[in-house]
Amino acid sequence: MILWTPLPAEQVLDGLEENSYLNYEQSEVEGVPVLLEKIGDGQKRVVRINSSNPEHYLNQNVYPGLIT
């Protein structure tokens, strides 16, 4: 990938080494692949449904914001 920008590379790549996804993990809830965010006390929140199956989005038991 080529990034065309007038900014210096140091400014564009600043903070890239910091991993801002430490509190996220891929998992499944009721057979639906999801992205979970760790929110403390062992609880996790569904951030995103990662599926191409339309039936997974119609499942009323799995939705973004659900705390597991």
C-alpha positions in Angstrom: 0.0 0.0 0.0 1.3 3.4 -0.9 0.3 6.4 1.3 0.7 9.7 -0.5 0.9 12.6 2.0 2.9 15.8 2.5 3.4 14.8 6.2 6.7 13.4 7.3 6.7 9.6 7.9 7.4 10.1 11.7 4.2 12.1 12.1 2.1 9.6 10.1 3.5 6.6 12.0 3.5 8.3 15.4 1.9 6.0 18.0 1.7 3.0 15.6 3.7 0.8 18.1 1.1 1.4 20.8 -1.4 -1.4 20.7 -4.9 0.2 21.3 -6.6 -3.2 20.9 -5.3 -4.8 24.1 -8.8 -5.0 25.6 -10.4 -6.7 22.5 -10.6 -10.4 21.5 -12.3 -12.5 18.9 -14.7 -15.1 20.2 -18.1 -16.6 19.7 -21.4 -16.1 21.6 -24.1 -18.7 21.0 -22.2 -19.8 17.8 -22.0 -16.2 16.4 -18.5 -14.9 15.8 -18.1 -11.5 17.6 -15.5 -9.0 18.7 -15.5 -8.6 22.5 -14.2 -5.8 24.6 -13.0 -6.6 28.1 -14.7 -4.1 30.5 -13.5 -5.4 33.9 -14.7 -7.8 36.6 -14.5 -10.7 34.0 -17.3 -9.1 32.0 -17.1 -8.6 28.2 -19.2 -6.5 25.9 -20.0 -7.4 22.3 -18.6 -4.7 20.1 -19.2 -6.1 16.6 -20.8 -9.2 15.0 -18.1 -10.6 12.6 -20.2 -12.7 10.3 -21.5 -12.8 6.7 -24.4 -15.0 7.7 -27.6 -12.8 7.8 -29.2 -15.2 10.4 -26.5 -14.2 12.9 -27.7 -10.5 12.7 -31.3 -11.6 13.3 -30.4 -13.6 16.5 -32.1 -11.6 19.3 -29.7 -13.1 21.9 -26.5 -11.6 20.4 -26.2 -7.9 19.6 -23.6 -5.1 20.0 -23.7 -3.8 23.5 -24.6 -7.1 25.1 -22.6 -7.7 28.2 -21.6 -11.4 28.7 
